[in-house]
Amino acid sequence: MSSICVCLLQSIVGVAGGATRAALTVHQARRDNMADISAKDGSQETLVNLAGLLVSLILIPLVTDNPVLTLCLFFLFTVLHLFANYKAVRSVVMETFNEARLSIVLQQYLKDKRILSPPEANQREPVFFEFGQTVPIKLGVRLQEIAQSPEDLELALKENSMPYLLGVRNGCVCVCLGPEASVSDEIRAMCQAVVLGNMLSSSNSREATGAAPKQQKGHWEMVHKSHKLMDAIFNPLLKGEHMQNCFNLPIILSDSFSGSMILEM
């Protein structure tokens, strides 16, 4: 039974590590040289494994028949391993947006009109825990998930001149994209969904005891408010010279789909 658990955990770690390695390899391949980066990464891993084997050959005679020393070394190396991984993750400066970094940049811009640099945004992104009390975002849903009645459709179209619709269903921000939506429209829709999610997070505690119709009306009011807000800030923010110089402006939408989608302007 224990061997099955060990194999299962190893498989989970392998899948997670492979997915993370792919994203970092793309980030490091600044000259479209992913093959070189992958080859060097494999060579470094082989060298590290060889060094670990040599160290283990030296330590095995020292820890044989000494369980206390074995446990002490185990916990020491485990802590060092976790600390090294944490520092490695913190040292990476991604120049693309995921939902957390996009939310951080948008909140700072709404606060004082300042656009964070990639190092500042990455430094504020949490490593261990989910980013705040985030509201799930579903990008590319069917129209029925937003407008379940003619009244809902009328409310969704109010204050909206863009080729997409936003709504709130079951605690999720849903975005329905029209067939004529461009890449820029999709990026704006994701930005607006993040802003709307932040509004919902701040209002959930106040509306927890409210009636469902009143709560739904409040959601539509926030949707309309987010439309006006994006009309005012989208072009100055994401199409400004400072943003273009700081970020590569693809937005990686990894939390809205089972896979990832990269949108480039």
Phi, psi and chi 1 to 4 in degrees:
 res  aa     phi    psi   chi1   chi2   chi3   chi4
   1 MET       -  -41.3 -175.1   65.1 -178.8      -
   2 SER   -65.3  -37.6   59.2      -      -      -
   3 SER   -65.8  -34.9   60.3      -      -      -
   4 ILE   -64.6  -42.7  -63.9  176.7      -      -
   5 CYS   -63.5  -41.0  -67.0      -      -      -
   6 VAL   -63.7  -44.3  170.4      -      -      -
   7 CYS   -63.6  -39.4  -68.4      -      -      -
   8 LEU   -64.0  -44.8  179.5   61.4      -      -
   9 LEU   -65.1  -38.3  -67.7  174.7      -      -
  10 GLN   -63.7  -38.4  -74.6  179.9  -22.3      -
  11 SER   -65.5  -42.0  -60.0      -      -      -
  12 ILE   -62.5  -45.3  -65.6  174.2      -      -
  13 VAL   -63.3  -39.3  170.7      -      -      -
  14 GLY   -63.9  -43.0      -      -      -      -
  15 VAL   -65.7  -46.6  171.4      -      -      -
  16 ALA   -63.0  -43.2      -      -      -      -
  17 GLY   -64.7  -39.5      -      -      -      -
  18 GLY   -64.4  -41.8      -      -      -      -
  19 ALA   -65.1  -42.6      -      -      -      -
  20 THR   -67.0  -40.3  -55.3      -      -      -
  21 ARG   -63.0  -37.9  179.7  179.6  -60.1  175.1
  22 ALA   -62.9  -43.8      -      -      -      -
  23 ALA   -64.1  -41.5      -      -      -      -
  24 LEU   -69.8  -34.3  -67.6  177.0      -      -
  25 THR   -64.7  -42.8  -59.3      -      -      -
  26 VAL   -61.5  -40.3  172.3      -      -      -
  27 HIS   -65.5  -37.6  168.6   68.4      -      -
  28 GLN   -82.3  -18.4  -66.6  169.4  -12.9      -
  29 ALA   -81.7   72.3      -      -      -      -
  30 ARG   -70.7  -21.6  -61.6  -58.2 -178.5   92.4
  31 ARG  -112.5   28.9  -59.6  178.1 -178.5  177.4
  32 ASP    55.5   39.5  -65.2  -32.1      -      -
  33 ASN  -114.3   53.6   54.4  -18.5      -      -
  34 MET   -61.7  -35.1  -75.9 -170.7   60.9      -
  35 ALA   -62.2  -43.8      -      -      -      -
  36 ASP   -64.3  -43.9  -68.5  -18.6      -      -
  37 ILE   -61.9  -44.0  -61.2  -62.9      -      -
  38 SER   -64.5  -40.4  -62.2      -      -      -
  39 ALA   -65.1  -44.4      -      -      -      -
  40 LYS   -65.8  -37.8  -68.5  176.6 -179.0  178.0
  41 ASP   -63.1  -41.8 -178.7   63.3      -      -
  42 GLY   -65.1  -37.6      -      -      -      -
  43 SER   -66.8  -42.0  -61.0      -      -      -
  44 GLN   -63.6  -40.9  -70.1  177.3   -5.0      -
  45 GLU   -63.1  -40.4 -175.3  175.9   -3.1      -
  46 THR   -63.4  -41.2  -59.3      -      -      -
  47 LEU   -65.5  -41.3 -179.2   61.2      -      -
  48 VAL   -64.5  -42.1  170.2      -      -      -
  49 ASN   -62.7  -38.0  -70.4  -25.0      -      -
  50 LEU   -65.3  -42.5  177.5   60.8      -      -
  51 ALA   -64.0  -39.4      -      -      -      -
  52 GLY   -63.5  -37.7      -      -      -      -
  53 LEU   -63.9  -43.1  176.6   62.0      -      -
  54 LEU   -64.7  -41.6  -65.0  176.7      -      -
  55 VAL   -64.9  -38.7  172.3      -      -      -
  56 SER   -66.1  -35.2   65.9      -      -      -
  57 LEU   -64.5  -31.7  -68.1  175.8      -      -
  58 ILE   -76.4  -37.1  -63.2  173.6      -      -
  59 LEU   -81.7  -27.3  -70.1  179.0      -      -
  60 ILE   -57.4  -46.7  -74.9  176.1      -      -
  61 PRO   -63.1  -26.8  -22.0   33.8      -      -
  62 LEU   -77.9  -30.4  -58.5  177.5      -      -
  63 VAL  -100.6   -4.3  -59.3      -      -      -
  64 THR   -61.7  131.7  -57.6      -      -      -
  65 ASP    61.7   26.1  -60.7  -32.9      -      -
  66 ASN  -135.4   80.7 -167.9  -20.6      -      -
  67 PRO   -64.1  -31.8   21.1  -31.2      -      -
  68 VAL   -64.6  -47.9  175.7      -      -      -
  69 LEU   -63.9  -37.3 -179.5   58.7      -      -
  70 THR   -60.4  -47.3  -58.9      -      -      -
  71 LEU   -65.3  -40.1  -71.7  175.1      -      -
  72 CYS   -62.9  -44.8  -69.7      -      -      -
  73 LEU   -66.6  -36.9  -69.7  176.4      -      -
  74 PHE   -61.0  -49.6  171.0   76.6      -      -
  75 PHE   -67.8  -36.1  -75.0  113.2      -      -
  76 LEU   -62.6  -49.3  174.6   62.8      -      -
  77 PHE   -68.2  -33.2  -69.9  144.7      -      -
  78 THR   -65.3  -44.9  -59.7      -      -      -
  79 VAL   -63.7  -43.0  170.3      -      -      -
  80 LEU   -62.6  -39.3  -71.9  175.6      -      -
  81 HIS   -64.4  -46.0  176.9   72.7      -      -
  82 LEU   -65.4  -40.6  -66.8  176.2      -      -
  83 PHE   -65.5  -42.1  177.7   74.4      -      -
  84 ALA   -63.6  -39.9      -      -      -      -
  85 ASN   -66.1  -39.6  -84.1  -85.7      -      -
  86 TYR   -62.4  -46.5  172.0   78.9      -      -
  87 LYS   -64.9  -34.8  -62.8  -63.1  -70.6 -174.9
  88 ALA   -66.1  -43.4      -      -      -      -
  89 VAL   -64.4  -41.2  170.3      -      -      -
  90 ARG   -66.9  -26.3  -88.8  -61.4  179.1 -156.7
  91 SER   -79.3  -15.8   66.9      -      -      -
  92 VAL   -76.8  131.0  175.1      -      -      -
  93 VAL  -115.7   99.1  178.5      -      -      -
  94 MET   -80.2  133.0  -58.6  -66.6  -71.8      -
  95 GLU  -101.4   17.6  -64.4  177.4   -7.2      -
  96 THR  -117.8  164.1   54.5      -      -      -
  97 PHE   -97.9  132.5  -75.8  128.6      -      -
  98 ASN  -106.8 -175.8   59.9    7.5      -      -
  99 GLU   -62.9  -39.7 -175.2  178.5  -22.3      -
 100 ALA   -66.5  -48.2      -      -      -      -
 101 ARG   -66.4  -37.0  -70.9 -170.1  -68.2  -86.0
 102 LEU   -62.8  -43.1  178.4   60.1      -      -
 103 SER   -63.8  -40.1 -178.6      -      -      -
 104 ILE   -62.4  -46.5  -69.6  169.3      -      -
 105 VAL   -65.4  -41.7  171.6      -      -      -
 106 LEU   -65.2  -43.2  -74.6  173.8      -      -
 107 GLN   -62.6  -41.1  -72.7 -177.9   20.9      -
 108 GLN   -66.4  -39.9 -174.1   64.9   45.0      -
 109 TYR   -65.9  -40.1 -175.4   79.1      -      -
 110 LEU   -67.9  -26.6  -68.8  173.7      -      -
 111 LYS   -77.2  -48.2 -178.4  179.5  179.2 -179.0
 112 ASP  -141.5   17.2   57.1   10.6      -      -
 113 LYS    62.2   23.7  -58.3  -60.9 -179.5 -177.3
 114 ARG  -105.2  133.6 -176.1  168.9   69.5   92.4
 115 ILE   -96.3  120.6  -61.1  176.6      -      -
 116 LEU   -69.7  147.0  -64.1  176.1      -      -
 117 SER   -78.5  161.9   64.9      -      -      -
 118 PRO   -55.1  -42.9  -29.4   36.1      -      -
 119 PRO   -61.7  -38.5  -25.0   35.2      -      -
 120 GLU   -66.7  -43.9  -70.4  175.4  -42.0      -
 121 ALA   -65.3  -41.5      -      -      -      -
 122 ASN   -67.2  -36.0  -79.5  -93.6      -      -
 123 GLN   -66.3  -32.0 -169.5   63.3   32.9      -
 124 ARG   -83.1  -14.6  -63.4 -171.8 -174.0 -174.3
 125 GLU   -72.4  128.4 -176.8 -177.5    8.3      -
 126 PRO   -71.0  149.8   26.3  -34.0      -      -
 127 VAL   -99.3  -44.1  174.4      -      -      -
 128 PHE   -90.1  -37.3  -66.4  110.3      -      -
 129 PHE  -115.8  160.5  -57.9  104.2      -      -
 130 GLU   -63.4  150.4 -172.8  178.2   -3.2      -
 131 PHE   -68.9   99.7  179.3   68.8      -      -
 132 GLY    59.1 -156.0      -      -      -      -
 133 GLN   -99.5   74.8  -61.7  -63.7  -37.6      -
 134 THR   -75.6  150.8   56.7      -      -      -
 135 VAL   -96.7  131.2  175.1      -      -      -
 136 PRO   -60.1  143.8  -21.8   32.0      -      -
 137 ILE  -119.8  129.6  -63.4  174.6      -      -
 138 LYS  -115.5  111.7  -64.6 -178.3  178.7  179.6
 139 LEU  -102.2  126.1 -176.2   64.5      -      -
 140 GLY    91.9   36.2      -      -      -      -
 141 VAL   -84.9  170.1  -57.8      -      -      -
 142 ARG   -75.4  157.9  -63.0  177.6  -59.1  171.3
 143 LEU   -61.1  -33.8  178.2   61.0      -      -
 144 GLN   -63.9  -24.0  -69.0   86.6  -18.8      -
 145 GLU   -76.3  -16.5  -65.6 -170.2   40.6      -
 146 ILE  -102.9  -49.8  -66.7  178.3      -      -
 147 ALA  -112.7  100.8      -      -      -      -
 148 GLN   -95.7    2.8  -60.5  179.2  -10.1      -
 149 SER  -157.1  162.8   66.3      -      -      -
 150 PRO   -58.9  -32.5  -25.4   34.2      -      -
 151 GLU   -65.7  -40.9  -68.8   78.2   10.2      -
 152 ASP   -63.3  -41.1  -73.1  -18.1      -      -
 153 LEU   -64.2  -39.4 -178.7   58.3      -      -
 154 GLU   -64.3  -41.4 -177.6  178.9   -6.7      -
 155 LEU   -67.6  -36.3  -70.5  169.6      -      -
 156 ALA   -68.2  -30.4      -      -      -      -
 157 LEU   -84.3  -15.3  -68.2  170.8      -      -
 158 LYS   -66.4  135.2 -175.3  179.1  177.9 -179.1
 159 GLU    62.4   15.2  -53.8  -75.1   -7.2      -
 160 ASN  -117.6  119.0 -176.0   12.9      -      -
 161 SER  -114.7   10.7   59.9      -      -      -
 162 MET  -100.2  158.3  -56.6  -56.5  -62.0      -
 163 PRO   -82.5   42.9   29.7  -35.0      -      -
 164 TYR  -153.1  160.0   59.3   81.6      -      -
 165 LEU  -123.2  143.5  -61.5  177.1      -      -
 166 LEU  -119.3  148.5  -86.7   83.1      -      -
 167 GLY  -159.8  170.1      -      -      -      -
 168 VAL  -120.6  121.0  179.7      -      -      -
 169 ARG  -135.6  126.3  -69.8  -65.7  175.2 -157.1
 170 ASN    54.1   40.0  -60.3  -37.1      -      -
 171 GLY    77.7    8.4      -      -      -      -
 172 CYS  -115.6  145.7  -61.1      -      -      -
 173 VAL   -87.5  118.8  176.2      -      -      -
 174 CYS  -108.8  137.9  -59.8      -      -      -
 175 VAL  -124.6  123.1 -176.9      -      -      -
 176 CYS  -107.7  117.9  177.6      -      -      -
 177 LEU   -92.3  134.4  -61.2  169.9      -      -
 178 GLY   -78.8  161.1      -      -      -      -
 179 PRO   -64.5  -22.3   21.8  -32.1      -      -
 180 GLU   -94.7    6.6   68.0  -81.9   11.0      -
 181 ALA   -67.6  129.0      -      -      -      -
 182 SER   -87.9  176.4   64.7      -      -      -
 183 VAL   -62.2  -40.8  172.5      -      -      -
 184 SER   -61.7  -38.2  179.0      -      -      -
 185 ASP   -65.2  -38.2  -66.1  -30.1      -      -
 186 GLU   -66.9  -39.2  -65.6 -179.9   32.3      -
 187 ILE   -65.1  -42.3  -66.5  177.6      -      -
 188 ARG   -64.0  -39.3  171.1  170.0  169.5  151.7
 189 ALA   -61.9  -40.5      -      -      -      -
 190 MET   -67.7  -41.5 -174.2   59.2 -169.5      -
 191 CYS   -60.4  -44.1  -66.8      -      -      -
 192 GLN   -66.8  -36.5 -173.4  171.6  -13.9      -
 193 ALA   -64.6  -38.5      -      -      -      -
 194 VAL   -65.1  -43.9  170.4      -      -      -
 195 VAL   -61.2  -44.5  169.7      -      -      -
 196 LEU   -64.3  -38.0 -178.3   57.0      -      -
 197 GLY   -63.0  -38.9      -      -      -      -
 198 ASN   -65.0  -39.2  -69.3  -24.5      -      -
 199 MET   -61.2  -43.6  -66.8  179.5 -179.1      -
 200 LEU   -65.9  -39.4  -71.5  169.9      -      -
 201 SER   -61.9  -40.6  -63.9      -      -      -
 202 SER   -74.7  -20.6   62.1      -      -      -
 203 SER  -102.7   -8.2   66.0      -      -      -
 204 ASN   -61.1  -40.2  -82.9  -17.0      -      -
 205 SER   -66.4  -34.1   58.5      -      -      -
 206 ARG   -77.1  -27.5  -62.4 -167.3  -60.7  -91.5
 207 GLU   -99.4    3.3  -64.9 -176.8   -4.0      -
 208 ALA   -61.1  -32.9      -      -      -      -
 209 THR  -100.1    4.5   58.5      -      -      -
 210 GLY   -79.5  161.4      -      -      -      -
 211 ALA   -71.8  154.5      -      -      -      -
 212 ALA   -61.8  -47.4      -      -      -      -
 213 PRO   -59.9  -41.9  -23.0   34.7      -      -
 214 LYS   -65.7  -38.7 -178.7  179.1  178.9 -178.8
 215 GLN   -65.3  -42.3 -167.5  176.3   54.0      -
 216 GLN   -64.8  -37.6 -169.6   62.9   30.9      -
 217 LYS   -63.3  -41.4 -179.0 -179.4  178.3 -179.2
 218 GLY   -62.6  -35.1      -      -      -      -
 219 HIS   -64.1  -43.8  -70.5  166.8      -      -
 220 TRP   -66.1  -34.4  -77.1  119.3      -      -
 221 GLU   -64.1  -38.2  -70.0  176.0   -7.7      -
 222 MET   -68.2  -36.5  -79.0 -173.3  -78.8      -
 223 VAL   -61.0  -46.3  171.0      -      -      -
 224 HIS   -63.4  -38.7  -58.1  154.0      -      -
 225 LYS   -65.0  -38.5 -177.4  178.7  178.4 -179.1
 226 SER   -67.3  -33.2   68.5      -      -      -
 227 HIS   -61.4  -47.8  -78.8  -55.9      -      -
 228 LYS   -63.6  -38.8  -65.0  179.3 -179.4  179.0
 229 LEU   -65.0  -43.6 -177.6   60.6      -      -
 230 MET   -68.1  -34.0  -67.3  -52.6  -61.5      -
 231 ASP   -58.6  -32.6  -72.6  -20.6      -      -
 232 ALA   -85.2  -33.4      -      -      -      -
 233 ILE  -112.2  -16.5   72.1  168.3      -      -
 234 PHE   -63.6  -53.3  179.6   71.9      -      -
 235 ASN   -63.4  -47.2  -74.1  -23.8      -      -
 236 PRO   -62.4  -31.7  -22.0   33.2      -      -
 237 LEU   -80.6  -66.8  172.9   63.0      -      -
 238 LEU   -84.1  -14.6  -68.7 -174.2      -      -
 239 LYS  -109.4    8.7  -66.8 -174.2  178.2  179.4
 240 GLY   -73.8  157.9      -      -      -      -
 241 GLU   -63.8  -38.6 -179.0  179.2   -6.1      -
 242 HIS   -65.4  -41.9 -178.6   71.1      -      -
 243 MET   -65.2  -41.3  177.6   66.8   78.1      -
 244 GLN   -64.2  -35.3  -64.4  -71.7  -13.5      -
 245 ASN   -75.7  -30.5  -68.2  -24.4      -      -
 246 CYS   -83.7  -46.0  -74.6      -      -      -
 247 PHE  -114.3  150.0  -70.4   93.1      -      -
 248 ASN   -77.9   -0.2  -74.3  -26.6      -      -
 249 LEU    38.9   40.4  -98.0 -160.2      -      -
 250 PRO   -92.8  153.0    4.1    6.8      -      -
 251 ILE  -106.8  120.1  -62.2 -179.1      -      -
 252 ILE   -91.8  113.9  -59.0 -179.3      -      -
 253 LEU   -99.0   84.9  -50.9  177.9      -      -
 254 SER   -96.4  -11.8   57.6      -      -      -
 255 ASP  -101.6   -4.0  -61.1  -34.8      -      -
 256 SER   -98.5  -16.4  -57.5      -      -      -
 257 PHE  -129.8  170.1  -63.0   96.2      -      -
 258 SER   -69.5  -27.1   56.4      -      -      -
 259 GLY  -114.2 -155.5      -      -      -      -
 260 SER  -120.0  151.0  -62.7      -      -      -
 261 MET  -134.0  133.5 -177.2  173.0   74.2      -
 262 ILE  -107.8  125.1  -62.0 -179.7      -      -
 263 LEU  -110.1  121.7  -54.0  176.9      -      -
 264 GLU  -113.2  140.4  -64.3 -168.9   22.4      -
 265 MET   -90.7      -  -65.7 -173.0   68.8      -
